[in-house]
Amino acid sequence: MLAERELAVRFRVSRTPVRAALVRLEEQGLVERSPRGRARVAADAQTLARVLARPLESERLYEEFARERLEGRLPDRVSEATLRERFGLSSRDLRSLLERAQREGWMDRRPGYGWEFRPVLTTLASYAQSYRFRLALEPAALREPGYRADVAELERCRAHQQRLIDGDARRTSDAALFEINSHLHEVIVRGSHNDFFIESLERVNRLRRLIEYQQTLPRDRAIDRCREHIRVIDLILAHRVAEASTALGAHLASVGPEKSAPRHAGRRPPPVLPP
């Protein structure tokens, strides 16, 4: 049986998202409810495996799409018909892919017809410059007068970093890992309540998104960086903001050169393991 309360405790969330997830699983025929409202797994192992594989395939296609653009194999402007043929996708799957790219800030629908890509960082030199810019910006945000972090959101970020350390990092895609870590850095900078710092970091993160998928660290090293994130978070939560600024600067100063190093030609993303 699947109890909402037990699932909420296990995944460290409220019962609201658990309830929504169970409804979604029920719609897919994977879960059924008893007359008393209790939920249980209804699908056989083969069906479960097929449904659970869908997000992994979607993630693989998304990263392939991003890589094609980053490596210059897609033009600045492109039609849906061209993309459908190139990637062998249905109209529905392609629309989902394009809407995600638009939502994440690196693609826009053209008025009337087709799509176009927004400017992004495409070279290791520009990628390294983005880290030097962040090194100047993010520790300074922590030194802003009256720095005040969103404690609840920072604690949620800490829990997410701990789950990555505990094993999630090895089954999390490059795109998802970027989302988690860039969100943490943005949460930290938002504590400055300085719109110039906040908007600058958000813009840099949009620009570096695609190249980040190719420069993702090996998972063992990514886990080490998650530990550094937790160190910064703990210092902020302990109101030791000056020390947090120093720790964040040390983190960026070391991870920047590491991630800006050339990768092997033809590098593929690390495998995403099933839960």
C-alpha positions in Angstrom: 0.0 0.0 0.0 1.1 3.6 -0.7 0.4 5.9 2.2 0.5 9.6 1.5 2.0 10.4 4.9 4.8 7.8 4.7 5.7 8.9 1.2 5.8 12.6 2.2 8.2 11.7 5.1 10.4 9.6 2.8 10.7 12.2 0.1 10.8 15.2 2.6 7.9 17.0 1.0 4.4 18.0 2.0 1.4 15.7 1.3 0.1 18.0 -1.5 2.7 17.0 -4.2 2.5 13.3 -3.1 -1.3 13.4 -3.6 -0.9 15.0 -7.0 1.7 12.4 -8.0 -0.6 9.5 -6.9 -3.4 11.0 -9.0 -1.1 11.2 -12.0 -0.1 7.6 -11.5 -3.7 6.5 -11.1 -4.5 8.2 -14.5 -1.7 6.2 -16.1 -3.1 3.0 -14.7 -0.1 2.4 -12.4 -1.9 2.9 -9.1 -5.4 2.1 -8.0 -7.4 3.2 -4.9 -9.5 1.1 -2.5 -13.0 2.3 -1.5 -11.3 3.8 1.6 -8.9 5.9 -0.6 -5.8 3.8 0.0 -3.5 3.5 -3.0 -1.6 0.5 -4.2 0.5 -0.4 -7.2 -1.7 -1.8 -9.9 0.6 -2.3 -12.9 2.8 -5.3 -13.6 6.6 -5.0 -13.7 6.8 -4.8 -17.5 4.3 -1.9 -17.6 6.0 -0.1 -14.8 9.4 -0.4 -16.6 8.0 1.0 -19.8 6.3 4.0 -18.2 9.3 4.8 -16.0 11.5 4.8 -19.1 9.6 7.6 -20.8 11.1 10.4 -18.8 14.6 9.0 -19.4 14.0 8.9 -23.2 12.6 12.4 -23.1 15.7 13.6 -21.2 18.0 11.9 -23.7 16.2 13.6 -26.6 16.3 17.0 -24.9 20.1 16.8 -24.3 20.7 15.5 -27.9 18.7 18.5 -29.2 20.7 20.9 -27.0 24.0 19.3 -28.1 23.0 19.6 -31.8 22.4 23.3 -31.4 25.6 23.9 -29.3 27.7 22.1 -31.9 26.3 24.2 -34.7 24.4 21.5 -36.5 21.1 23.4 -36.2 20.6 26.9 -37.8 19.5 30.0 -35.9 15.9 29.6 -37.4 14.2 26.3 -37.9 10.8 24.9 -38.8 8.9 22.2 -36.8 8.8 20.1 -40.0 12.6 20.1 -40.2 13.0 19.2 -36.5 10.4 16.4 -36.7 12.2 14.8 -39.6 15.6 15.2 -38.1 14.8 13.7 -34.7 12.0 11.4 -35.8 9.5 12.8 -33.3 5.7 13.0 -33.3 4.2 16.5 -33.4 3.2 16.1 -29.7 6.7 15.0 -28.6 8.3 17.8 -30.6 6.0 20.4 -29.2 6.9 19.2 -25.7 10.6 19.5 -26.5 10.2 23.0 -28.0 8.1 24.3 -25.2 10.7 23.1 -22.7 13.5 24.9 -24.6 11.3 28.0 -24.6 10.5 27.7 -20.9 14.2 27.3 -20.1 15.1 30.4 -22.0 17.1 29.3 -25.0 14.5 29.2 -27.8 11.6 31.4 -28.9 8.6 30.9 -31.3 8.8 33.2 -34.3 5.8 35.3 -35.1 3.7 33.3 -37.5 6.0 30.4 -38.4 8.9 28.4 -37.0 11.3 28.8 -34.1 14.6 30.6 -33.4 17.4 30.0 -30.9 18.5 32.7 -28.5 22.2 33.6 -28.1 24.1 31.2 -25.8 27.7 30.6 -24.8 29.3 28.3 -27.3 33.0 28.3 -26.6 35.1 27.2 -23.6 36.7 30.7 -23.5 33.3 32.4 -23.0 32.3 29.6 -20.6 35.4 30.3 -18.5 34.6 34.0 -18.6 31.1 33.3 -17.2 32.7 31.7 -14.1 35.1 34.6 -13.6 32.1 36.9 -13.7 30.2 34.8 -11.2 33.3 34.8 -9.0 33.1 38.6 -8.9 29.3 38.6 -8.5 28.1 35.9 -6.2 30.4 36.3 -3.1 29.8 40.1 -3.4 26.0 39.4 -3.2 26.5 37.8 0.2 28.3 40.9 1.4 25.4 43.2 0.6 24.2 45.2 3.6 21.2 43.6 5.2 21.7 40.2 3.4 18.8 38.0 4.3 18.3 34.6 2.8 15.0 32.8 2.3 15.6 30.2 5.0 12.8 27.8 4.0 13.9 27.7 0.4 17.6 27.4 1.4 16.7 24.4 3.6 14.8 22.8 0.7 17.9 23.3 -1.4 20.1 21.7 1.3 17.8 18.7 1.4 18.1 18.3 -2.4 21.9 18.6 -2.3 22.0 15.9 0.4 19.8 13.6 -1.7 22.3 14.1 -4.6 25.2 13.1 -2.3 23.2 10.1 -1.0 22.9 8.7 -4.5 20.5 10.8 -6.6 23.5 12.4 -8.4 24.1 9.0 -10.2 20.6 8.8 -11.6 20.0 12.5 -12.3 20.4 13.8 -15.9 22.8 16.6 -16.8 19.9 19.0 -17.5 18.3 18.2 -14.1 21.6 18.6 -12.3 22.1 22.0 -13.9 18.6 23.0 -12.8 19.1 22.0 -9.2 22.5 23.6 -8.8 21.8 26.8 -10.7 18.6 27.3 -8.6 20.7 27.0 -5.4 23.1 29.7 -6.6 20.2 31.9 -7.5 18.5 31.4 -4.1 21.8 32.4 -2.4 22.1 35.6 -4.6 18.4 36.5 -4.1 19.2 37.0 -0.4 21.1 40.2 -1.4 17.8 41.7 -2.5 19.8 43.6 -5.1 18.1 43.4 -8.5 21.3 43.9 -10.4 23.0 40.9 -8.9 19.9 38.7 -9.2 19.1 39.6 -12.8 22.8 39.3 -13.8 23.1 35.8 -12.5 19.8 34.6 -14.0 21.0 35.9 -17.4 24.3 34.2 -17.1 22.6 30.9 -16.2 20.4 31.2 -19.3 23.4 31.8 -21.5 25.5 28.9 -20.1 22.7 26.3 -20.0 23.6 24.5 -23.2 27.3 24.3 -22.9 26.8 23.2 -19.3 25.4 19.9 -20.5 28.7 19.1 -22.2 30.9 20.3 -19.3 29.1 18.4 -16.5 31.5 16.9 -14.0 31.9 13.2 -13.5 29.4 12.2 -10.8 32.0 11.6 -8.1 33.3 15.1 -8.6 29.8 16.5 -8.8 29.1 14.9 -5.4 32.2 16.7 -3.9 30.8 20.0 -5.2 27.4 19.2 -3.6 29.3 18.9 -0.3 30.8 22.4 -0.9 27.3 23.7 -1.6 26.1 22.3 1.8 29.0 24.0 3.5 28.0 27.4 2.1 24.3 26.8 3.0 25.2 25.8 6.6 27.3 29.0 7.0 24.4 31.2 5.7 21.9 29.4 8.0 24.3 30.0 10.9 24.4 33.7 10.1 28.1 33.5 9.3 27.6 35.3 6.0 31.1 36.6 5.6 32.5 33.1 5.9 29.9 31.9 3.5 31.0 34.5 1.0 34.6 33.3 1.3 33.5 29.6 0.9 31.4 30.4 -2.1 34.3 32.3 -3.7 36.6 29.3 -3.1 34.0 27.0 -4.6 33.7 29.1 -7.8 37.4 29.7 -8.1 38.1 26.0 -8.2 35.1 24.6 -10.1 35.4 27.2 -12.9 38.7 26.0 -14.2 37.7 22.3 -13.6 34.6 22.6 -15.7 36.1 24.8 -18.3 38.7 22.1 -19.2 38.3 20.6 -22.7 36.4 17.3 -22.7 37.2 14.3 -24.9 35.8 14.6 -28.4 32.5 13.0 -28.9 31.8 12.9 -25.1 28.4 11.6 -24.3 26.5 12.4 -21.1 27.0 10.0 -18.2 24.4 7.3 -18.0 21.2 8.0 -16.1 20.6 5.0 -13.9 17.0 3.9 -13.0 15.9 4.5 -9.4 
